[in-house]
Amino acid sequence: MTNDGAELVYTYDSQGPRTGITGLLTDLARAGITFKDLDTTQSSLEDIFVDLVRRDG
């Protein structure tokens, strides 16, 4: 996947009392920022570990 500056990654705690997603979407709309697609993924503990190892390595 290429990042041409048209991608926003928003990370949140799905177990938290509030994710902030509603506020994010509201803020984007107020700023006049539109989007064509919304994709969500949930990281596994393995994904998080591998990402941490790559950052430190």
mmCIF file of the N, C-alpha and C atoms, coordinates in Angstrom:
data_MODEL
# 
_entry.id   MODEL 
# 
loop_
_atom_site.group_PDB 
_atom_site.id 
_atom_site.type_symbol 
_atom_site.label_atom_id 
_atom_site.label_alt_id 
_atom_site.label_comp_id 
_atom_site.label_asym_id 
_atom_site.label_entity_id 
_atom_site.label_seq_id 
_atom_site.pdbx_PDB_ins_code 
_atom_site.Cartn_x 
_atom_site.Cartn_y 
_atom_site.Cartn_z 
_atom_site.occupancy 
_atom_site.B_iso_or_equiv 
_atom_site.pdbx_formal_charge 
_atom_site.auth_seq_id 
_atom_site.auth_comp_id 
_atom_site.auth_asym_id 
_atom_site.auth_atom_id 
_atom_site.pdbx_PDB_model_num 
ATOM 1   N N  . MET A 1 1  ? 0.848   -1.173  0.000  1.00 0.00 ? 1  MET A N  1 
ATOM 2   C CA . MET A 1 1  ? 0.000   0.000   0.000  1.00 0.00 ? 1  MET A CA 1 
ATOM 3   C C  . MET A 1 1  ? 0.893   1.236   0.000  1.00 0.00 ? 1  MET A C  1 
ATOM 4   N N  . THR A 1 2  ? 0.565   2.199   -0.829 1.00 0.00 ? 2  THR A N  1 
ATOM 5   C CA . THR A 1 2  ? 1.320   3.443   -0.873 1.00 0.00 ? 2  THR A CA 1 
ATOM 6   C C  . THR A 1 2  ? 0.586   4.511   -0.100 1.00 0.00 ? 2  THR A C  1 
ATOM 7   N N  . ASN A 1 3  ? 1.348   5.435   0.452  1.00 0.00 ? 3  ASN A N  1 
ATOM 8   C CA . ASN A 1 3  ? 0.750   6.541   1.193  1.00 0.00 ? 3  ASN A CA 1 
ATOM 9   C C  . ASN A 1 3  ? 1.097   7.820   0.456  1.00 0.00 ? 3  ASN A C  1 
ATOM 10  N N  . ASP A 1 4  ? 0.120   8.362   -0.246 1.00 0.00 ? 4  ASP A N  1 
ATOM 11  C CA . ASP A 1 4  ? 0.336   9.580   -1.020 1.00 0.00 ? 4  ASP A CA 1 
ATOM 12  C C  . ASP A 1 4  ? -0.129  10.823  -0.270 1.00 0.00 ? 4  ASP A C  1 
ATOM 13  N N  . GLY A 1 5  ? -0.235  10.709  1.047  1.00 0.00 ? 5  GLY A N  1 
ATOM 14  C CA . GLY A 1 5  ? -0.692  11.844  1.844  1.00 0.00 ? 5  GLY A CA 1 
ATOM 15  C C  . GLY A 1 5  ? -2.199  11.926  1.952  1.00 0.00 ? 5  GLY A C  1 
ATOM 16  N N  . ALA A 1 6  ? -2.882  10.956  1.400  1.00 0.00 ? 6  ALA A N  1 
ATOM 17  C CA . ALA A 1 6  ? -4.340  10.958  1.427  1.00 0.00 ? 6  ALA A CA 1 
ATOM 18  C C  . ALA A 1 6  ? -4.896  9.885   2.363  1.00 0.00 ? 6  ALA A C  1 
ATOM 19  N N  . GLU A 1 7  ? -4.071  9.473   3.302  1.00 0.00 ? 7  GLU A N  1 
ATOM 20  C CA . GLU A 1 7  ? -4.492  8.423   4.224  1.00 0.00 ? 7  GLU A CA 1 
ATOM 21  C C  . GLU A 1 7  ? -4.359  8.912   5.655  1.00 0.00 ? 7  GLU A C  1 
ATOM 22  N N  . LEU A 1 8  ? -5.371  8.638   6.449  1.00 0.00 ? 8  LEU A N  1 
ATOM 23  C CA . LEU A 1 8  ? -5.357  8.984   7.866  1.00 0.00 ? 8  LEU A CA 1 
ATOM 24  C C  . LEU A 1 8  ? -5.477  7.695   8.663  1.00 0.00 ? 8  LEU A C  1 
ATOM 25  N N  . VAL A 1 9  ? -4.569  7.505   9.598  1.00 0.00 ? 9  VAL A N  1 
ATOM 26  C CA . VAL A 1 9  ? -4.627  6.344   10.479 1.00 0.00 ? 9  VAL A CA 1 
ATOM 27  C C  . VAL A 1 9  ? -4.972  6.854   11.870 1.00 0.00 ? 9  VAL A C  1 
ATOM 28  N N  . TYR A 1 10 ? -6.058  6.330   12.424 1.00 0.00 ? 10 TYR A N  1 
ATOM 29  C CA . TYR A 1 10 ? -6.530  6.740   13.746 1.00 0.00 ? 10 TYR A CA 1 
ATOM 30  C C  . TYR A 1 10 ? -6.507  5.502   14.637 1.00 0.00 ? 10 TYR A C  1 
ATOM 31  N N  . THR A 1 11 ? -5.714  5.535   15.681 1.00 0.00 ? 11 THR A N  1 
ATOM 32  C CA . THR A 1 11 ? -5.581  4.409   16.588 1.00 0.00 ? 11 THR A CA 1 
ATOM 33  C C  . THR A 1 11 ? -6.336  4.701   17.877 1.00 0.00 ? 11 THR A C  1 
ATOM 34  N N  . TYR A 1 12 ? -7.071  3.711   18.362 1.00 0.00 ? 12 TYR A N  1 
ATOM 35  C CA . TYR A 1 12 ? -7.866  3.908   19.570 1.00 0.00 ? 12 TYR A CA 1 
ATOM 36  C C  . TYR A 1 12 ? -7.992  2.600   20.333 1.00 0.00 ? 12 TYR A C  1 
ATOM 37  N N  . ASP A 1 13 ? -8.392  2.712   21.570 1.00 0.00 ? 13 ASP A N  1 
ATOM 38  C CA . ASP A 1 13 ? -8.619  1.557   22.436 1.00 0.00 ? 13 ASP A CA 1 
ATOM 39  C C  . ASP A 1 13 ? -10.086 1.155   22.325 1.00 0.00 ? 13 ASP A C  1 
ATOM 40  N N  . SER A 1 14 ? -10.334 0.038   21.688 1.00 0.00 ? 14 SER A N  1 
ATOM 41  C CA . SER A 1 14 ? -11.719 -0.409  21.489 1.00 0.00 ? 14 SER A CA 1 
ATOM 42  C C  . SER A 1 14 ? -12.393 -0.807  22.794 1.00 0.00 ? 14 SER A C  1 
ATOM 43  N N  . GLN A 1 15 ? -11.608 -1.028  23.847 1.00 0.00 ? 15 GLN A N  1 
ATOM 44  C CA . GLN A 1 15 ? -12.170 -1.394  25.143 1.00 0.00 ? 15 GLN A CA 1 
ATOM 45  C C  . GLN A 1 15 ? -12.398 -0.183  26.037 1.00 0.00 ? 15 GLN A C  1 
ATOM 46  N N  . GLY A 1 16 ? -11.944 0.979   25.605 1.00 0.00 ? 16 GLY A N  1 
ATOM 47  C CA . GLY A 1 16 ? -12.091 2.199   26.392 1.00 0.00 ? 16 GLY A CA 1 
ATOM 48  C C  . GLY A 1 16 ? -13.533 2.674   26.410 1.00 0.00 ? 16 GLY A C  1 
ATOM 49  N N  . PRO A 1 17 ? -13.863 3.549   27.351 1.00 0.00 ? 17 PRO A N  1 
ATOM 50  C CA . PRO A 1 17 ? -15.232 4.037   27.457 1.00 0.00 ? 17 PRO A CA 1 
ATOM 51  C C  . PRO A 1 17 ? -15.658 4.884   26.256 1.00 0.00 ? 17 PRO A C  1 
ATOM 52  N N  . ARG A 1 18 ? -14.707 5.532   25.600 1.00 0.00 ? 18 ARG A N  1 
ATOM 53  C CA . ARG A 1 18 ? -15.003 6.337   24.414 1.00 0.00 ? 18 ARG A CA 1 
ATOM 54  C C  . ARG A 1 18 ? -13.876 6.150   23.416 1.00 0.00 ? 18 ARG A C  1 
ATOM 55  N N  . THR A 1 19 ? -14.235 5.943   22.163 1.00 0.00 ? 19 THR A N  1 
ATOM 56  C CA . THR A 1 19 ? -13.214 5.743   21.140 1.00 0.00 ? 19 THR A CA 1 
ATOM 57  C C  . THR A 1 19 ? -12.804 7.051   20.480 1.00 0.00 ? 19 THR A C  1 
ATOM 58  N N  . GLY A 1 20 ? -13.685 8.033   20.482 1.00 0.00 ? 20 GLY A N  1 
ATOM 59  C CA . GLY A 1 20 ? -13.380 9.304   19.836 1.00 0.00 ? 20 GLY A CA 1 
ATOM 60  C C  . GLY A 1 20 ? -13.685 9.316   18.349 1.00 0.00 ? 20 GLY A C  1 
ATOM 61  N N  . ILE A 1 21 ? -14.164 8.201   17.821 1.00 0.00 ? 21 ILE A N  1 
ATOM 62  C CA . ILE A 1 21 ? -14.421 8.121   16.380 1.00 0.00 ? 21 ILE A CA 1 
ATOM 63  C C  . ILE A 1 21 ? -15.518 9.093   15.955 1.00 0.00 ? 21 ILE A C  1 
ATOM 64  N N  . THR A 1 22 ? -16.572 9.195   16.720 1.00 0.00 ? 22 THR A N  1 
ATOM 65  C CA . THR A 1 22 ? -17.660 10.118  16.374 1.00 0.00 ? 22 THR A CA 1 
ATOM 66  C C  . THR A 1 22 ? -17.140 11.548  16.322 1.00 0.00 ? 22 THR A C  1 
ATOM 67  N N  . GLY A 1 23 ? -16.342 11.932  17.299 1.00 0.00 ? 23 GLY A N  1 
ATOM 68  C CA . GLY A 1 23 ? -15.759 13.274  17.314 1.00 0.00 ? 23 GLY A CA 1 
ATOM 69  C C  . GLY A 1 23 ? -14.824 13.495  16.133 1.00 0.00 ? 23 GLY A C  1 
ATOM 70  N N  . LEU A 1 24 ? -14.034 12.486  15.793 1.00 0.00 ? 24 LEU A N  1 
ATOM 71  C CA . LEU A 1 24 ? -13.133 12.583  14.647 1.00 0.00 ? 24 LEU A CA 1 
ATOM 72  C C  . LEU A 1 24 ? -13.911 12.834  13.367 1.00 0.00 ? 24 LEU A C  1 
ATOM 73  N N  . LEU A 1 25 ? -14.945 12.044  13.134 1.00 0.00 ? 25 LEU A N  1 
ATOM 74  C CA . LEU A 1 25 ? -15.748 12.208  11.916 1.00 0.00 ? 25 LEU A CA 1 
ATOM 75  C C  . LEU A 1 25 ? -16.432 13.571  11.885 1.00 0.00 ? 25 LEU A C  1 
ATOM 76  N N  . THR A 1 26 ? -16.899 14.036  13.032 1.00 0.00 ? 26 THR A N  1 
ATOM 77  C CA . THR A 1 26 ? -17.514 15.370  13.115 1.00 0.00 ? 26 THR A CA 1 
ATOM 78  C C  . THR A 1 26 ? -16.496 16.454  12.787 1.00 0.00 ? 26 THR A C  1 
ATOM 79  N N  . ASP A 1 27 ? -15.306 16.352  13.354 1.00 0.00 ? 27 ASP A N  1 
ATOM 80  C CA . ASP A 1 27 ? -14.251 17.332  13.091 1.00 0.00 ? 27 ASP A CA 1 
ATOM 81  C C  . ASP A 1 27 ? -13.838 17.343  11.624 1.00 0.00 ? 27 ASP A C  1 
ATOM 82  N N  . LEU A 1 28 ? -13.747 16.161  11.022 1.00 0.00 ? 28 LEU A N  1 
ATOM 83  C CA . LEU A 1 28 ? -13.409 16.102  9.594  1.00 0.00 ? 28 LEU A CA 1 
ATOM 84  C C  . LEU A 1 28 ? -14.469 16.800  8.752  1.00 0.00 ? 28 LEU A C  1 
ATOM 85  N N  . ALA A 1 29 ? -15.720 16.551  9.063  1.00 0.00 ? 29 ALA A N  1 
ATOM 86  C CA . ALA A 1 29 ? -16.812 17.179  8.313  1.00 0.00 ? 29 ALA A CA 1 
ATOM 87  C C  . ALA A 1 29 ? -16.790 18.693  8.489  1.00 0.00 ? 29 ALA A C  1 
ATOM 88  N N  . ARG A 1 30 ? -16.576 19.148  9.699  1.00 0.00 ? 30 ARG A N  1 
ATOM 89  C CA . ARG A 1 30 ? -16.513 20.597  9.958  1.00 0.00 ? 30 ARG A CA 1 
ATOM 90  C C  . ARG A 1 30 ? -15.358 21.258  9.204  1.00 0.00 ? 30 ARG A C  1 
ATOM 91  N N  . ALA A 1 31 ? -14.260 20.533  9.050  1.00 0.00 ? 31 ALA A N  1 
ATOM 92  C CA . ALA A 1 31 ? -13.092 21.063  8.348  1.00 0.00 ? 31 ALA A CA 1 
ATOM 93  C C  . ALA A 1 31 ? -13.239 20.954  6.828  1.00 0.00 ? 31 ALA A C  1 
ATOM 94  N N  . GLY A 1 32 ? -14.342 20.358  6.383  1.00 0.00 ? 32 GLY A N  1 
ATOM 95  C CA . GLY A 1 32 ? -14.579 20.209  4.953  1.00 0.00 ? 32 GLY A CA 1 
ATOM 96  C C  . GLY A 1 32 ? -13.780 19.082  4.324  1.00 0.00 ? 32 GLY A C  1 
ATOM 97  N N  . ILE A 1 33 ? -13.306 18.173  5.146  1.00 0.00 ? 33 ILE A N  1 
ATOM 98  C CA . ILE A 1 33 ? -12.530 17.039  4.653  1.00 0.00 ? 33 ILE A CA 1 
ATOM 99  C C  . ILE A 1 33 ? -13.479 15.882  4.381  1.00 0.00 ? 33 ILE A C  1 
ATOM 100 N N  . THR A 1 34 ? -13.488 15.439  3.152  1.00 0.00 ? 34 THR A N  1 
ATOM 101 C CA . THR A 1 34 ? -14.353 14.321  2.776  1.00 0.00 ? 34 THR A CA 1 
ATOM 102 C C  . THR A 1 34 ? -13.496 13.079  2.549  1.00 0.00 ? 34 THR A C  1 
ATOM 103 N N  . PHE A 1 35 ? -14.125 11.941  2.597  1.00 0.00 ? 35 PHE A N  1 
ATOM 104 C CA . PHE A 1 35 ? -13.404 10.705  2.334  1.00 0.00 ? 35 PHE A CA 1 
ATOM 105 C C  . PHE A 1 35 ? -14.265 9.788   1.496  1.00 0.00 ? 35 PHE A C  1 
ATOM 106 N N  . LYS A 1 36 ? -13.596 8.888   0.794  1.00 0.00 ? 36 LYS A N  1 
ATOM 107 C CA . LYS A 1 36 ? -14.273 7.956   -0.103 1.00 0.00 ? 36 LYS A CA 1 
ATOM 108 C C  . LYS A 1 36 ? -14.451 6.588   0.520  1.00 0.00 ? 36 LYS A C  1 
ATOM 109 N N  . ASP A 1 37 ? -13.608 6.262   1.482  1.00 0.00 ? 37 ASP A N  1 
ATOM 110 C CA . ASP A 1 37 ? -13.631 4.918   2.038  1.00 0.00 ? 37 ASP A CA 1 
ATOM 111 C C  . ASP A 1 37 ? -13.236 4.970   3.505  1.00 0.00 ? 37 ASP A C  1 
ATOM 112 N N  . LEU A 1 38 ? -13.796 4.075   4.268  1.00 0.00 ? 38 LEU A N  1 
ATOM 113 C CA . LEU A 1 38 ? -13.468 3.938   5.686  1.00 0.00 ? 38 LEU A CA 1 
ATOM 114 C C  . LEU A 1 38 ? -13.191 2.465   5.933  1.00 0.00 ? 38 LEU A C  1 
ATOM 115 N N  . ASP A 1 39 ? -12.018 2.170   6.448  1.00 0.00 ? 39 ASP A N  1 
ATOM 116 C CA . ASP A 1 39 ? -11.617 0.791   6.682  1.00 0.00 ? 39 ASP A CA 1 
ATOM 117 C C  . ASP A 1 39 ? -11.198 0.643   8.130  1.00 0.00 ? 39 ASP A C  1 
ATOM 118 N N  . THR A 1 40 ? -11.646 -0.395  8.782  1.00 0.00 ? 40 THR A N  1 
ATOM 119 C CA . THR A 1 40 ? -11.253 -0.638  10.167 1.00 0.00 ? 40 THR A CA 1 
ATOM 120 C C  . THR A 1 40 ? -10.573 -2.000  10.263 1.00 0.00 ? 40 THR A C  1 
ATOM 121 N N  . THR A 1 41 ? -9.585  -2.073  11.150 1.00 0.00 ? 41 THR A N  1 
ATOM 122 C CA . THR A 1 41 ? -8.926  -3.341  11.433 1.00 0.00 ? 41 THR A CA 1 
ATOM 123 C C  . THR A 1 41 ? -8.670  -3.420  12.931 1.00 0.00 ? 41 THR A C  1 
ATOM 124 N N  . GLN A 1 42 ? -8.596  -4.609  13.420 1.00 0.00 ? 42 GLN A N  1 
ATOM 125 C CA . GLN A 1 42 ? -8.297  -4.818  14.833 1.00 0.00 ? 42 GLN A CA 1 
ATOM 126 C C  . GLN A 1 42 ? -6.988  -5.594  14.919 1.00 0.00 ? 42 GLN A C  1 
ATOM 127 N N  . SER A 1 43 ? -6.016  -5.021  15.594 1.00 0.00 ? 43 SER A N  1 
ATOM 128 C CA . SER A 1 43 ? -4.708  -5.654  15.726 1.00 0.00 ? 43 SER A CA 1 
ATOM 129 C C  . SER A 1 43 ? -4.747  -6.778  16.759 1.00 0.00 ? 43 SER A C  1 
ATOM 130 N N  . SER A 1 44 ? -4.037  -7.837  16.441 1.00 0.00 ? 44 SER A N  1 
ATOM 131 C CA . SER A 1 44 ? -3.875  -8.913  17.417 1.00 0.00 ? 44 SER A CA 1 
ATOM 132 C C  . SER A 1 44 ? -2.661  -8.590  18.284 1.00 0.00 ? 44 SER A C  1 
ATOM 133 N N  . LEU A 1 45 ? -2.505  -9.296  19.373 1.00 0.00 ? 45 LEU A N  1 
ATOM 134 C CA . LEU A 1 45 ? -1.321  -9.107  20.217 1.00 0.00 ? 45 LEU A CA 1 
ATOM 135 C C  . LEU A 1 45 ? -0.052  -9.413  19.430 1.00 0.00 ? 45 LEU A C  1 
ATOM 136 N N  . GLU A 1 46 ? -0.131  -10.380 18.532 1.00 0.00 ? 46 GLU A N  1 
ATOM 137 C CA . GLU A 1 46 ? 1.026   -10.707 17.693 1.00 0.00 ? 46 GLU A CA 1 
ATOM 138 C C  . GLU A 1 46 ? 1.379   -9.537  16.779 1.00 0.00 ? 46 GLU A C  1 
ATOM 139 N N  . ASP A 1 47 ? 0.374   -8.896  16.160 1.00 0.00 ? 47 ASP A N  1 
ATOM 140 C CA . ASP A 1 47 ? 0.615   -7.730  15.302 1.00 0.00 ? 47 ASP A CA 1 
ATOM 141 C C  . ASP A 1 47 ? 1.305   -6.615  16.080 1.00 0.00 ? 47 ASP A C  1 
ATOM 142 N N  . ILE A 1 48 ? 0.836   -6.371  17.283 1.00 0.00 ? 48 ILE A N  1 
ATOM 143 C CA . ILE A 1 48 ? 1.406   -5.308  18.117 1.00 0.00 ? 48 ILE A CA 1 
ATOM 144 C C  . ILE A 1 48 ? 2.844   -5.641  18.487 1.00 0.00 ? 48 ILE A C  1 
ATOM 145 N N  . PHE A 1 49 ? 3.112   -6.891  18.860 1.00 0.00 ? 49 PHE A N  1 
ATOM 146 C CA . PHE A 1 49 ? 4.459   -7.309  19.225 1.00 0.00 ? 49 PHE A CA 1 
ATOM 147 C C  . PHE A 1 49 ? 5.414   -7.161  18.043 1.00 0.00 ? 49 PHE A C  1 
ATOM 148 N N  . VAL A 1 50 ? 5.004   -7.630  16.871 1.00 0.00 ? 50 VAL A N  1 
ATOM 149 C CA . VAL A 1 50 ? 5.857   -7.546  15.685 1.00 0.00 ? 50 VAL A CA 1 
ATOM 150 C C  . VAL A 1 50 ? 6.142   -6.091  15.348 1.00 0.00 ? 50 VAL A C  1 
ATOM 151 N N  . ASP A 1 51 ? 5.149   -5.227  15.460 1.00 0.00 ? 51 ASP A N  1 
ATOM 152 C CA . ASP A 1 51 ? 5.344   -3.802  15.191 1.00 0.00 ? 51 ASP A CA 1 
ATOM 153 C C  . ASP A 1 51 ? 6.344   -3.186  16.174 1.00 0.00 ? 51 ASP A C  1 
ATOM 154 N N  . LEU A 1 52 ? 6.240   -3.543  17.437 1.00 0.00 ? 52 LEU A N  1 
ATOM 155 C CA . LEU A 1 52 ? 7.178   -3.029  18.447 1.00 0.00 ? 52 LEU A CA 1 
ATOM 156 C C  . LEU A 1 52 ? 8.604   -3.500  18.192 1.00 0.00 ? 52 LEU A C  1 
ATOM 157 N N  . VAL A 1 53 ? 8.761   -4.757  17.799 1.00 0.00 ? 53 VAL A N  1 
ATOM 158 C CA . VAL A 1 53 ? 10.080  -5.320  17.530 1.00 0.00 ? 53 VAL A CA 1 
ATOM 159 C C  . VAL A 1 53 ? 10.706  -4.615  16.316 1.00 0.00 ? 53 VAL A C  1 
ATOM 160 N N  . ARG A 1 54 ? 9.909   -4.347  15.293 1.00 0.00 ? 54 ARG A N  1 
ATOM 161 C CA . ARG A 1 54 ? 10.411  -3.660  14.098 1.00 0.00 ? 54 ARG A CA 1 
ATOM 162 C C  . ARG A 1 54 ? 10.882  -2.245  14.439 1.00 0.00 ? 54 ARG A C  1 
ATOM 163 N N  . ARG A 1 55 ? 10.164  -1.558  15.300 1.00 0.00 ? 55 ARG A N  1 
ATOM 164 C CA . ARG A 1 55 ? 10.533  -0.183  15.671 1.00 0.00 ? 55 ARG A CA 1 
ATOM 165 C C  . ARG A 1 55 ? 11.859  -0.139  16.413 1.00 0.00 ? 55 ARG A C  1 
ATOM 166 N N  . ASP A 1 56 ? 12.077  -1.127  17.297 1.00 0.00 ? 56 ASP A N  1 
ATOM 167 C CA . ASP A 1 56 ? 13.290  -1.136  18.115 1.00 0.00 ? 56 ASP A CA 1 
ATOM 168 C C  . ASP A 1 56 ? 14.475  -1.732  17.364 1.00 0.00 ? 56 ASP A C  1 
ATOM 169 N N  . GLY A 1 57 ? 14.205  -2.498  16.315 1.00 0.00 ? 57 GLY A N  1 
ATOM 170 C CA . GLY A 1 57 ? 15.268  -3.205  15.613 1.00 0.00 ? 57 GLY A CA 1 
ATOM 171 C C  . GLY A 1 57 ? 15.909  -2.368  14.617 1.00 0.00 ? 57 GLY A C  1 
# 
